[in-house]
């Protein structure tokens, strides 16, 4: 059974418009039904009864047949009717009479009830009503204007109701557009801020509640920006302070005679320098990388090429997205590097969906237990129990990749791979 929420619109604008249009249409339908089915029918019945009373006087006149032309002329003048007591069927060429028209049956019933004889009711092209009924051996014919017996201007009421309803709807739609536009701008601004983009022309507007939400969003953005800048400055300072002694140690080791222990020390220094670079990258986030239209398929293939031919890439040849090229390439590199580090077989699959593009990185490594997959995204996390113990790294690869995906409005998820290991799925909206 279909539920109400399944058939109603999901958007705020559509729902608001439905709340305005539905009552107006319902009231218009009820008013029209009442007007035509009750009020208008009753008015036409009263008019028919009045015409029937006048026709009864003419019937009485034709039954007595007084030979007084003055009385006939006076009767036609008082009743505003033209009649003849001995109607003769016209010859060919007479105007065509229509016997079926609105409320014609009502008029016929009232005349027949009042006169006590069957009455033929018709209308000619000039909107003149013809009443014919027997009187002795003759036929009486009465001619009156249609507007005397029937309400002919009822359509003006409907036109007026529809016109006023359309005007109300136009005003309501204009008001809704103004209110919903501010909410949509707030939503777009929040989405842009979440993806690291600036919206320079965004200003709080709309209703008081929407303005308050917009101001809260701007305040939150300012606080987050200040926090990120402080984090970047702190880690950059730490990185700079540590780079100087590392550089001195590298120079000192380079001037010494090469030994096995010295090579190990140099390797440790290289790892420390790499860690400092990753820490600084993590702190800076997406700074200095502007969103651009790019070919995600080409970016992924270029990244995979750096790991050798054993990393296979399948999928469409072109996938158009908008994003930060450097950040996305770093995220893909981290995913492939993570897979290569712990597996012997790595496969990258590209999917170009209707709403989002996806990059799946599968491996045949030991994987990560489902209960600990969310833990893998924590900064500096090392799941040595699930992966090999002697692998080098900072524990920021998955963290940086997920941050990049979410900054683009997507996400990064871990699942079981068909190869037997781990699948990392990077999703980016179009």
C-alpha positions as CSV (number, residue, x, y, z in Angstrom):
1,X,0.0,0.0,0.0
2,X,1.3,3.4,-1.0
3,X,2.0,5.8,1.8
4,X,1.3,9.5,1.7
5,X,5.0,10.4,1.9
6,X,5.6,8.2,-1.1
7,X,3.3,10.1,-3.4
8,X,3.9,13.7,-2.1
9,X,6.8,15.8,-3.3
10,X,10.1,15.7,-1.4
11,X,11.3,19.2,-2.2
12,X,10.5,22.2,0.1
13,X,9.3,24.3,-2.8
14,X,7.0,21.6,-4.3
15,X,5.6,20.8,-0.8
16,X,4.9,24.5,-0.1
17,X,3.3,25.0,-3.5
18,X,1.1,21.9,-2.9
19,X,0.0,23.3,0.4
20,X,-1.1,26.5,-1.4
21,X,-2.5,25.1,-4.6
22,X,-4.4,22.1,-3.1
23,X,-6.7,24.2,-0.8
24,X,-7.4,26.7,-3.5
25,X,-8.3,24.0,-6.0
26,X,-10.5,22.2,-3.5
27,X,-12.4,25.4,-2.5
28,X,-12.8,26.3,-6.2
29,X,-14.2,22.9,-6.9
30,X,-16.6,23.0,-3.9
31,X,-17.8,26.5,-4.8
32,X,-18.4,25.5,-8.4
33,X,-20.2,22.4,-7.4
34,X,-22.5,24.2,-5.0
35,X,-23.1,27.0,-7.4
36,X,-24.1,24.8,-10.3
37,X,-25.7,21.9,-8.4
38,X,-27.6,23.8,-5.8
39,X,-27.7,27.6,-6.2
40,X,-27.9,28.0,-9.9
41,X,-30.4,25.1,-10.3
42,X,-32.7,26.6,-7.7
43,X,-32.5,30.1,-9.3
44,X,-33.5,28.6,-12.7
45,X,-36.3,26.6,-11.1
46,X,-37.7,29.8,-9.5
47,X,-37.5,31.5,-12.9
48,X,-39.3,28.6,-14.6
49,X,-42.1,28.8,-12.0
50,X,-42.5,32.5,-12.7
51,X,-42.7,31.8,-16.4
52,X,-45.2,29.0,-15.8
53,X,-47.5,31.4,-13.9
54,X,-47.4,33.8,-16.8
55,X,-48.0,31.0,-19.3
56,X,-51.0,29.9,-17.3
57,X,-52.6,33.4,-17.8
58,X,-52.0,33.0,-21.6
59,X,-53.5,29.5,-21.4
60,X,-56.6,30.9,-19.7
61,X,-56.9,33.6,-22.3
62,X,-56.6,31.2,-25.2
63,X,-59.2,28.8,-23.6
64,X,-61.8,31.6,-23.2
65,X,-61.0,33.2,-26.6
66,X,-62.3,36.7,-25.9
67,X,-62.7,38.7,-29.1
68,X,-61.0,41.7,-27.7
69,X,-57.7,42.7,-29.4
70,X,-57.1,45.4,-26.7
71,X,-57.1,42.7,-24.0
72,X,-54.6,40.6,-26.0
73,X,-52.2,43.5,-26.6
74,X,-52.4,44.5,-23.0
75,X,-51.7,40.9,-21.9
76,X,-48.6,40.7,-24.1
77,X,-47.4,44.1,-22.8
78,X,-47.9,43.2,-19.2
79,X,-46.3,39.8,-19.5
80,X,-43.7,40.9,-22.0
81,X,-44.5,37.8,-24.1
82,X,-45.5,37.3,-27.6
83,X,-48.0,34.5,-28.1
84,X,-50.6,33.0,-30.5
85,X,-53.5,30.8,-29.6
86,X,-53.7,29.0,-33.0
87,X,-50.1,28.2,-34.0
88,X,-49.5,27.0,-37.5
89,X,-46.4,25.0,-38.4
90,X,-44.1,27.2,-40.5
91,X,-43.1,26.4,-44.0
92,X,-39.6,25.1,-44.9
93,X,-36.9,27.7,-44.4
94,X,-37.9,28.6,-40.8
95,X,-35.1,28.9,-38.2
96,X,-34.0,25.6,-36.8
97,X,-35.2,24.9,-33.2
98,X,-33.0,23.2,-30.6
99,X,-34.9,21.1,-28.1
100,X,-32.0,20.2,-25.8
101,X,-30.3,23.0,-23.8
102,X,-29.2,23.7,-20.2
103,X,-32.1,23.6,-17.7
104,X,-34.5,23.0,-20.5
105,X,-36.0,19.9,-18.8
106,X,-36.5,22.0,-15.6
107,X,-38.4,24.6,-17.5
108,X,-40.5,21.9,-19.3
109,X,-41.4,20.2,-16.0
110,X,-42.5,23.4,-14.3
111,X,-44.6,24.4,-17.3
112,X,-46.2,21.0,-17.6
113,X,-47.0,20.9,-13.9
114,X,-48.6,24.4,-14.0
115,X,-50.5,24.1,-17.2
116,X,-51.5,20.5,-16.8
117,X,-50.7,19.6,-20.4
118,X,-47.5,18.5,-22.1
119,X,-45.3,21.4,-23.2
120,X,-42.7,21.4,-26.0
121,X,-39.8,23.7,-25.1
122,X,-37.2,24.7,-27.7
123,X,-34.9,27.6,-28.5
124,X,-34.1,29.3,-31.8
125,X,-30.7,30.7,-33.0
126,X,-31.8,34.2,-31.8
127,X,-32.0,32.9,-28.2
128,X,-35.8,33.1,-28.2
129,X,-37.6,30.4,-26.2
130,X,-40.7,28.7,-27.8
131,X,-43.3,27.1,-25.7
132,X,-46.0,25.1,-27.4
133,X,-48.9,23.3,-25.8
134,X,-52.4,22.2,-26.8
135,X,-55.5,24.3,-26.2
136,X,-58.6,22.6,-27.3
137,X,-58.1,21.7,-31.0
138,X,-55.4,24.4,-31.5
139,X,-51.8,24.8,-30.4
140,X,-50.7,27.8,-28.3
141,X,-47.2,29.2,-28.9
142,X,-45.4,31.6,-26.6
143,X,-42.2,33.4,-27.4
144,X,-39.9,35.0,-24.7
145,X,-36.3,35.9,-24.5
146,X,-34.1,33.3,-23.0
147,X,-32.6,35.6,-20.3
148,X,-36.1,35.9,-18.7
149,X,-36.4,32.2,-18.1
150,X,-32.8,31.0,-17.6
151,X,-29.6,32.4,-16.0
152,X,-27.4,33.0,-19.0
153,X,-24.5,34.8,-17.3
154,X,-23.4,32.0,-14.9
155,X,-20.1,31.7,-16.7
156,X,-19.1,35.1,-15.5
157,X,-19.1,33.8,-11.9
158,X,-16.8,31.0,-12.9
159,X,-14.5,33.3,-14.8
160,X,-14.4,35.6,-11.8
161,X,-13.6,32.8,-9.4
162,X,-10.9,31.3,-11.7
163,X,-9.3,34.8,-12.3
164,X,-9.2,35.6,-8.6
165,X,-7.8,32.2,-7.8
166,X,-5.1,32.5,-10.4
167,X,-4.2,35.9,-9.0
168,X,-4.0,34.5,-5.5
169,X,-1.9,31.6,-6.8
170,X,0.5,34.0,-8.6
171,X,1.0,36.0,-5.4
172,X,1.5,32.9,-3.4
173,X,4.0,31.5,-5.9
174,X,5.9,34.8,-5.9
175,X,6.0,34.8,-2.1
176,X,7.2,31.1,-2.1
177,X,9.9,31.8,-4.6
178,X,11.2,34.6,-2.4
179,X,11.2,32.4,0.7
180,X,12.5,29.2,-0.9
181,X,15.2,31.0,-2.8
182,X,16.9,32.1,0.4
183,X,16.8,28.5,1.7
184,X,18.2,27.2,-1.5
185,X,21.0,29.8,-1.5
186,X,21.7,28.7,2.1
187,X,21.8,25.1,1.1
188,X,24.1,25.8,-1.9
189,X,26.4,27.9,0.3
190,X,26.6,25.2,2.9
191,X,27.4,22.6,0.2
192,X,30.1,24.9,-1.3
193,X,31.6,25.6,2.1
194,X,31.7,21.9,2.9
195,X,33.6,21.3,-0.4
196,X,36.1,24.1,0.5
197,X,34.7,26.6,-2.0
198,X,34.0,30.3,-1.3
199,X,30.7,31.9,-2.1
200,X,31.6,35.6,-2.2
201,X,28.1,36.9,-2.9
202,X,26.4,35.0,-0.2
203,X,24.5,37.2,2.3
204,X,21.9,36.2,4.9
205,X,18.4,36.8,3.5
206,X,14.8,35.6,3.7
207,X,12.8,35.0,6.9
208,X,14.3,35.6,10.3
209,X,14.9,31.9,10.9
210,X,16.7,31.5,7.6
211,X,18.8,34.6,8.3
212,X,19.8,33.2,11.7
213,X,20.8,29.9,10.1
214,X,22.8,31.7,7.5
215,X,24.6,33.8,10.1
216,X,25.3,30.7,12.2
217,X,26.7,29.0,9.1
218,X,29.0,32.0,8.4
219,X,30.2,32.0,12.0
220,X,30.9,28.3,11.9
221,X,32.8,28.7,8.7
222,X,34.9,31.5,10.2
223,X,35.7,29.4,13.3
224,X,36.6,26.4,11.2
225,X,38.8,28.5,8.9
226,X,40.5,30.0,11.9
227,X,41.1,26.6,13.5
228,X,42.5,25.2,10.2
229,X,44.8,28.2,9.8
230,X,46.0,27.7,13.4
231,X,46.6,24.0,12.9
232,X,48.4,24.6,9.6
233,X,50.6,27.3,11.2
234,X,51.4,25.1,14.2
235,X,52.3,22.0,12.2
236,X,54.2,24.2,9.6
237,X,56.2,25.7,12.4
238,X,56.9,22.3,13.9
239,X,57.8,20.9,10.4
240,X,60.2,23.8,9.8
241,X,61.8,23.5,13.1
242,X,62.4,19.8,12.6
243,X,63.6,20.1,9.0
244,X,66.6,22.1,10.0
245,X,68.2,19.5,12.3
246,X,67.1,16.8,9.8
247,X,68.9,18.5,7.0
248,X,72.1,18.9,9.2
249,X,71.9,15.2,10.0
250,X,71.6,14.3,6.3
251,X,74.6,16.4,5.4
252,X,76.6,15.0,8.2
253,X,75.7,11.4,7.2
254,X,76.4,12.1,3.6
255,X,80.0,13.2,4.5
256,X,80.7,10.1,6.5
257,X,81.9,6.8,5.1
258,X,79.1,4.7,4.0
259,X,78.3,1.7,6.1
260,X,75.4,-0.6,6.7
261,X,74.4,1.2,9.9
262,X,74.9,4.6,8.1
263,X,72.5,3.5,5.3
264,X,69.9,2.5,7.8
265,X,70.2,5.8,9.6
266,X,69.8,7.6,6.3
267,X,66.7,5.6,5.5
268,X,65.3,6.5,8.9
269,X,65.9,10.2,8.2
270,X,64.2,9.8,4.8
271,X,61.2,8.3,6.5
272,X,61.1,11.1,9.1
273,X,61.2,13.7,6.3
274,X,58.4,11.9,4.5
275,X,56.3,11.8,7.7
276,X,56.9,15.6,8.1
277,X,55.6,16.1,4.6
278,X,52.5,14.1,5.2
279,X,51.8,15.8,8.5
280,X,52.1,19.2,6.8
281,X,49.8,18.0,4.0
282,X,47.3,16.8,6.5
283,X,47.3,20.1,8.2
284,X,47.0,22.2,5.1
285,X,44.1,20.1,3.7
286,X,43.0,21.5,0.3
287,X,44.8,24.8,0.6
288,X,46.1,26.1,-2.7
289,X,44.2,23.7,-4.9
290,X,41.2,25.2,-6.7
291,X,38.3,23.1,-8.1
292,X,38.6,22.6,-11.9
293,X,36.8,20.5,-14.5
294,X,38.9,17.4,-15.0
295,X,38.9,13.9,-16.4
296,X,38.8,11.5,-13.4
297,X,39.6,8.4,-15.5
298,X,42.8,10.0,-16.9
299,X,43.8,11.1,-13.4
300,X,43.4,7.6,-12.0
301,X,45.2,6.0,-14.9
302,X,48.1,8.4,-14.5
303,X,48.3,7.7,-10.8
304,X,48.2,3.9,-11.3
305,X,50.9,4.1,-14.0
306,X,53.3,5.2,-11.3
307,X,52.9,1.8,-9.5
308,X,53.8,-0.3,-12.5
309,X,51.9,-2.4,-14.9
310,X,50.7,-4.9,-12.3
311,X,48.1,-2.4,-11.1
312,X,45.3,-2.9,-13.6
313,X,42.7,-0.1,-14.4
314,X,39.3,-0.9,-16.0
315,X,36.3,1.2,-16.8
316,X,35.3,4.2,-19.0
317,X,38.0,6.0,-20.9
318,X,36.6,9.4,-19.8
319,X,34.8,10.6,-16.6
320,X,34.1,14.3,-16.3
321,X,34.0,15.7,-12.8
322,X,34.8,19.0,-11.0
323,X,37.3,18.8,-8.3
324,X,40.8,19.7,-7.0
325,X,43.3,17.8,-9.2
326,X,46.2,17.7,-6.7
327,X,44.0,16.6,-3.8
328,X,42.2,13.9,-5.9
329,X,45.5,12.6,-7.3
330,X,47.0,12.4,-3.8
331,X,43.9,10.6,-2.5
332,X,44.0,8.0,-5.4
333,X,47.8,7.6,-4.8
334,X,47.2,6.9,-1.2
335,X,44.6,4.3,-1.9
336,X,46.7,2.5,-4.5
337,X,49.8,2.8,-2.3
338,X,48.0,1.4,0.6
339,X,46.8,-1.6,-1.5
340,X,50.2,-2.2,-3.0
341,X,51.9,-2.1,0.4
342,X,49.8,-5.0,1.8
343,X,48.9,-7.1,-1.3
344,X,50.3,-8.8,-4.3
345,X,47.4,-8.1,-6.7
346,X,45.7,-4.8,-7.0
347,X,42.9,-3.8,-9.4
348,X,41.3,-0.4,-9.9
349,X,37.8,-0.2,-11.3
350,X,36.2,3.1,-12.6
351,X,32.4,3.5,-12.6
352,X,30.6,6.5,-14.2
353,X,27.1,6.5,-12.6
354,X,24.2,8.9,-13.3
355,X,24.8,10.9,-10.2
356,X,28.3,10.1,-9.1
357,X,31.6,8.7,-10.3
358,X,33.3,5.9,-8.3
359,X,36.8,4.6,-8.0
360,X,37.1,1.1,-6.5
361,X,40.6,-0.1,-5.4
362,X,40.6,-3.9,-4.7
363,X,43.4,-6.0,-3.3
364,X,44.1,-9.5,-2.2
365,X,45.8,-8.6,1.1
366,X,44.8,-9.5,4.6
367,X,42.0,-6.8,4.7
368,X,40.6,-5.1,7.7
369,X,37.9,-6.6,9.9
370,X,34.5,-4.9,9.5
371,X,34.4,-3.8,13.1
372,X,37.7,-1.9,12.8
373,X,37.2,-0.3,9.4
374,X,36.0,3.0,10.8
375,X,39.0,3.0,13.1
376,X,41.2,2.9,10.0
377,X,40.1,6.4,9.1
378,X,41.4,8.0,12.3
379,X,44.5,10.2,11.9
380,X,47.7,8.4,12.7
381,X,45.9,5.1,13.2
382,X,47.9,1.9,12.4
383,X,46.0,-1.4,12.3
384,X,49.1,-3.6,12.6
385,X,47.0,-6.5,13.8
386,X,45.1,-6.6,10.5
387,X,48.0,-5.6,8.3
388,X,51.7,-6.4,8.2
389,X,53.7,-5.3,11.1
390,X,56.8,-3.9,9.3
391,X,55.1,-1.6,6.9
392,X,56.1,2.0,7.0
393,X,53.8,5.0,7.0
394,X,52.1,7.7,9.0
395,X,48.6,6.3,9.3
396,X,47.2,9.4,7.4
397,X,46.6,7.8,3.9
398,X,43.0,6.8,4.4
399,X,42.3,9.9,6.5
400,X,43.5,12.2,3.8
401,X,41.7,10.2,1.1
402,X,38.4,10.4,3.0
403,X,38.8,14.1,3.8
404,X,39.4,14.8,0.1
405,X,36.3,12.7,-0.9
406,X,34.1,14.5,1.7
407,X,35.5,17.9,0.7
408,X,34.2,17.2,-2.8
409,X,30.7,16.2,-1.5
410,X,31.5,12.4,-1.7
411,X,32.8,9.8,0.6
412,X,35.3,6.9,1.0
413,X,34.1,3.5,2.2
414,X,35.8,0.2,2.9
415,X,34.3,-3.2,2.2
416,X,35.2,-6.7,1.3
417,X,36.9,-7.2,-2.1
418,X,36.2,-9.9,-4.7
419,X,39.9,-10.6,-4.7
420,X,39.7,-11.7,-1.1
421,X,41.2,-8.6,0.6
422,X,40.0,-5.0,1.0
423,X,38.0,-2.7,-1.3
424,X,38.3,1.0,-1.0
425,X,35.5,2.9,-2.8
426,X,36.0,6.6,-3.5
427,X,32.7,8.3,-4.5
428,X,32.6,11.7,-6.2
429,X,29.3,13.5,-7.3
430,X,29.1,14.9,-10.7
